[in-house]
Amino acid sequence: MCNGAATVQGLFHEMKCYDCNATGLVDNETGEALQPEDVTLQLQLLLRQQREENNQLRRQLRELQQQDNSRGYGAAGQRYHGD
């Protein structure tokens, strides 16, 4: 079993996991591979979570940039001297 990695370590190289059909997703109760429509649903949910996290990080970055710019500091808190 791959424990969600979708690959297993073979003798000489990594191979796709046949227990989960190389998706890294299995049914919690049975341990069997999910059906393709269930995998699609799970991937859509994960994508939505990642997009929301990405948007949140972008908002935080924008806020930090606005705070830094108001004090005249650039990246990493350094002043730009125009040299």
VEXKE-854953 format. One record per atom (N, C-alpha, C): x, y, z. Coordinates in steps of 0.05 Angstrom, whole numbers, padded with zeros to 5 digits, always signed. Last residue first. Example, Ala and Ser with C-alpha at 12.3 -4.5 7.8 and 13.67 -1.06 7.14 Angstrom:
2
+00257-00045+00142+00273-00021+00143+00258+00001+00157+00264-00114+00156+00246-00090+00156+00264-00066+00156
This chain:
83
+00411+01055-00124+00439+01051-00134+00439+01030-00156+00365+01064-00096+00367+01073-00124+00394+01069-00136+00356+01045-00046+00371+01070-00048+00374+01080-00077+00306+01016-00008+00317+01018-00036+00331+01045-00038+00314+00982+00053+00308+01006+00038+00321+01005+00011+00286+00918+00071+00309+00935+00064+00300+00960+00049+00249+00879+00083+00252+00902+00101+00275+00920+00095+00244+00843+00042+00259+00835+00066+00265+00858+00084+00232+00894-00005+00233+00866+00001+00252+00861+00025+00229+00959+00023+00224+00941+00002+00224+00912+00012+00199+01015+00058+00217+00991+00057+00209+00973+00034+00165+01056+00067+00188+01061+00050+00207+01038+00049+00119+01047+00094+00142+01055+00110+00167+01060+00093+00085+01029+00056+00078+01054+00069+00101+01064+00087+00106+00981+00040+00108+01004+00022+00102+01030+00036+00092+00947+00082+00120+00953+00077+00123+00978+00060+00036+00946+00077+00048+00955+00102+00077+00963+00097+00031+00923+00026+00021+00950+00031+00032+00962+00057+00055+00874+00035+00067+00892+00016+00057+00920+00020+00018+00851+00071+00045+00856+00079+00060+00876+00061-00027+00848+00037-00028+00864+00061+00000+00871+00071-00008+00812-00001-00016+00839-00009-00016+00858+00015-00002+00767+00031+00021+00779+00018+00016+00807+00010-00055+00757+00045-00036+00763+00065-00011+00776+00054-00076+00745-00006-00086+00768+00009-00066+00777+00031-00046+00699-00018-00043+00723-00035-00053+00748-00021-00066+00665+00021-00038+00672+00022-00033+00697+00005-00119+00661+00001-00114+00672+00028-00085+00681+00031-00111+00636-00048-00122+00663-00047-00117+00676-00020-00091+00587-00030-00074+00604-00047-00085+00633-00046-00136+00567-00003-00111+00572+00012-00092+00591-00003-00170+00562-00047-00177+00580-00025-00152+00587-00008-00142+00524-00077-00147+00551-00088-00153+00571-00066-00144+00480-00042-00118+00492-00049-00121+00520-00061-00199+00470-00041-00185+00477-00016-00158+00491-00022-00207+00457-00095-00221+00480-00083-00207+00489-00058-00176+00410-00098-00169+00433-00114-00182+00459-00103-00205+00376-00064-00177+00384-00057-00169+00409-00073-00253+00372-00093-00253+00384-00066-00225+00393-00058-00234+00348-00140-00246+00374-00142-00247+00388-00114-00216+00299-00119-00197+00317-00130-00208+00345-00133-00266+00277-00104-00246+00283-00084-00225+00302-00094-00290+00272-00155-00302+00289-00134-00282+00296-00113-00255+00236-00179-00260+00262-00191-00271+00281-00170-00263+00192-00147-00236+00204-00148-00239+00232-00159-00315+00180-00160-00309+00188-00133-00282+00201-00131-00309+00165-00213-00326+00188-00207-00321+00198-00179-00275+00118-00208-00266+00143-00222-00283+00168-00215-00277+00091-00141-00287+00092-00169-00278+00118-00182-00219+00078-00101-00244+00092-00106-00251+00089-00136-00194+00015-00078-00191+00039-00095-00218+00051-00100-00206-00005-00010-00206-00010-00039-00203+00017-00054-00213+00001+00043-00186+00001+00034-00183-00003+00004-00263+00003+00069-00255-00022+00056-00226-00023+00048-00264+00054+00094-00274+00031+00108-00263+00005+00096-00240+00092+00060-00231+00090+00088-00240+00063+00101-00219+00079-00005-00242+00080+00013-00232+00075+00042-00163+00119-00028-00177+00093-00023-00200+00098-00005-00117+00152-00068-00142+00154-00054-00155+00126-00052-00074+00150-00101-00069+00157-00074-00093+00159-00057-00077+00134-00153-00090+00159-00146-00082+00169-00118-00062+00084-00173-00043+00106-00175-00056+00133-00170-00100+00048-00155-00100+00056-00183-00083+00081-00188-00090+00029-00105-00107+00054-00107-00109+00064-00136-00061-00017-00114-00082-00018-00094-00101+00006-00097-00020-00005-00148-00043-00018-00160-00066-00020-00140+00021+00050-00155+00008+00033-00135-00018+00021-00148+00076+00051-00200+00050+00061-00192+00036+00040-00174+00142+00049-00172+00122+00039-00190+00095+00050-00181+00211+00069-00169+00183+00071-00159+00164+00062-00181+00263+00018-00174+00251+00044-00181+00222+00045-00169+00283-00031-00157+00301-00012-00170+00290+00016-00175+00240-00054-00128+00268-00061-00122+00288-00041-00133+00194+00000-00114+00201-00027-00124+00230-00033-00117+00153+00035-00074+00181+00032-00080+00185+00003-00089+00094+00062-00104+00107+00045-00084+00135+00040-00093+00049+00118-00109+00071+00101-00119+00082+00084-00096+00011+00146-00082+00004+00137-00109+00027+00121-00122+00012+00161-00029+00033+00171-00047+00028+00165-00076-00023+00138+00007-00031+00163-00006-00010+00175-00024+00001+00089+00021-00005+00109+00042-00010+00137+00030+00009+00046-00013+00026+00070-00017+00022+00091+00004+00017-00024+00000+00000+00000+00000+00018+00025+00000
